[in-house]
Amino acid sequence: MLIIDILSWLCLGAGGVIGVIGAIGIHRFPDFYTRQHATGITDTLCAMLILSGLVLQAGLTLAALKLAMIFLFLFITSPTASHVLANAAMHGGLKPKLDVTATGGKS
């Protein structure tokens, strides 16, 4: 029981830390596409870790099955939504912000 509790709290803590890292990425990155990348990657991993920690806390119950179904739904829809948003922004004409000093003035 103690090992399961420790693993659960490690998952919950890591999920919280990754969520904060994703939130920092929203504010630190310069344009929509890099912000979308930061949140698209971290929200799926954050949800996976937090839901895994909750499943470990719930044990073999109906609540654990429901949490697993929520995870499956988020695992499919979060990356899909990120892709659709980036694709819509590209088709809408939103250009990525490029650093011209890194390319030597050529774009």
C-alpha positions, -999 to +999 in steps of 0.1 A: +000+000+000+028+024+008+045+018-025+012+025-044+008+057-024+043+069-031+039+061-069+006+079-069+020+110-053+050+110-076+026+109-106+004+136-092+034+158-083+051+153-117+018+160-135+015+193-116+051+203-123+046+195-160+014+216-160+032+245-146+060+241-172+034+242-199+018+274-184+053+290-183+057+281-220+025+299-229+040+331-215+076+327-226+074+317-262+071+344-289+043+332-312+012+311-315+029+280-330+056+277-303+030+283-276+008+257-292+037+233-292+044+239-255+008+234-244+001+205-269+029+184-255+026+192-219-012+190-215-013+153-227+016+143-204+002+163-175-032+147-179-016+112-182+004+116-150-024+131-130-050+106-141-025+077-135-019+090-100-057+091-094-062+056-108-035+043-084-054+060-055-087+046-066-075+010-068-096-015-088-129+002-087-155+017-111-139+051-104-106+038-118-123+026-149-140+059-154-106+077-149-090+054-175-118+062-200-113+099-194-076+094-200-083+076-233-106+104-244-080+131-236-052+111-251-070+111-284-086+146-284-058+167-270-032+161-298-060+162-324-072+196-311-037+210-311-031+199-346-065+213-358-057+247-341-023+249-357-037+239-391-065+265-389-040+292-380-018+282-409-048+283-433-059+316-418-026+332-428-009+334-394+028+333-401+053+319-376+076+344-361+111+337-375+144+349-361+163+365-390+195+367-370+197+329-368+194+325-406+220+351-414+194+376-427+180+351-452+144+339-447 
